[in-house]
Amino acid sequence: MNKLSFIIAIIFVFLSSCGNTDEKNADKIVVTNPWIRQAPGNSDLTAGYMLISNYTNYDDKLINASSNCIDSIKLHTTYIDSKELVRMKMLNSLEIKSGMSVDLKPGGHHLMMEGFKCKINNKEIPIKLYFEKYGELTINAAIKKINEENVDHHKHH
């Protein structure tokens, strides 16, 4: 093998290993770090968070969520209104473009949860996410206790 062939072979091996999509996640929607804020005191209202990554070759939408342990799960977003008050509004869906991720996090998009049917001291709660094209995806969301000083105080609609 001459020097040029060797360099071309090295470049080919390097470039073929540079793909940004993990092979095991190809053509999938992947949820990372799903968690639910433990509701404070006797509250029956809390929120769920996660990172949703779309490794498919098509744009998709999160259109619904459900759980045997929770009466109602709705997709919400947090925003600042014209009076600079923190508000939330319900969303019909959340678009996740192909090759992109959407972060459901405190102060942004989240799953609003109300009415617990299971003991909240469980370590995880199963949640089914429904996507317009991808279909159903079941995840297990960890329950996380948040210190009182770290709790966001939202005004609900």
Steps between C-alpha positions, in 0.01 A plus 500: 500500500648832400497806725203667322283185523585472869401865567173457308423185701565683830277792393223259397512317837499831687207645305293184526532512880391865524125445466302697760219246538567204722425182298278356774284817493463523122136534389378544859362763730706485820406641840784588739480575873121497550403623847200626694519767767360358824189703581548710814283422805149384415507645149364280223666706226854471370707492181711258299817574309729323250712540188332364186733434203371420153746274315245415228516642148167684547364783715256383765277639775439397859119506508403337831619321813334269751573284802311244705632690804383851401147622423598776258817588308499807276776662298571854624745781444604778736524858378521858628188707426481873421489582874818296549315228691591133454211318333435159350292397204399163366644388166324268254833352390874552513700475177828310502685546172701217348852492644407744778418484872243678714570553869201488733636686803393723789408843368430370148309217337381233745238234564243633749380213719196489726335230711728222618357147516825333613707565808715798418786354706557250219846545350367512142169548322434355152383752242386437144593769249301516176659638184310588184714280271728294726212370712519399865813504714495386865752651740561481876531842664689528828339690788732774626451692820586865456607720792242767581741779407542348152128466423370728224180681592267510199169673450262248349232589252 
